[in-house]
Amino acid sequence: MTFPASAPTLSDVQRVLAVFAHPDDIDFGSAGTVAGWVDTGIDVAYLIVTRGDAGGFDDTPRDQIPAIRESEQRAAAAAIGVKQVDFLDGYQDGRLTPTFELRRDISAAIRRFRPDRILTSSPLRRWERLSGPSHPDHLAVGEATTCAIYPDSRNPFAHPELLEAGLEPWVVREVWYSGGPNPDHTVDVTEVFPRKIAALRAHASQTAHLDLDGGWLRDRMVATAELAGLPAGRLAEAFTVLRTE
Ligand SMILES: [Zn+2]
């Protein structure tokens, strides 16, 4: 199973909702692209499903991790220029599945923010690389978000409590998947790379021990750019883009 070829991207996007499992997911895979959107005047909001309570690498007391990681994600968003960061309650890092409740909560966020475009993690596993993008929480959020795009957020009879709460149906027109197999829509983020690094450094509980500027991350972004035929030395992020009208 894989994605079809990416569709041409929409040119009239006003709002983008980014839906991811953990603090830092957006920033590793997509923050440069988000920075570019912010710079063109697009209103971007983040919806993070957990506070990353299973993350970290040192002896920080475990009960402090959720609050630390929430504030890190808010600082990372500020570095990119994103002002709205919302967290869902009631979901635990490492225990996500695409439940009806998760679909409902993401649908509520969609109906509230009314995005033209959704950015989320891939629901498709990359079999050649089980770590990172293929974390089960990432796959679960990609699947639940896809179900929220179609049919839940556009069907007035899905999750009737949403309509009762005044949340009218909404059609998301486009989805960008990060971290999936064979991404074929590449974005040159060289100019905004310093902001991506600043965002990643904001996640100090996860990244303080990493060489962000010169290590594997830069190597991967150079390789992504080269694969897309960009000039030498450019840095890129890659996605699969599908129309969902
Ligand atoms: Zn993650």
Boltz pocket constraint, residues with backbone or C-beta under 6 A from the ligand:
constraints:
  - pocket:
      binder: B
      contacts: [[A, 21], [A, 22], [A, 23], [A, 24], [A, 25], [A, 132], [A, 135], [A, 138]]
      max_distance: 6.0
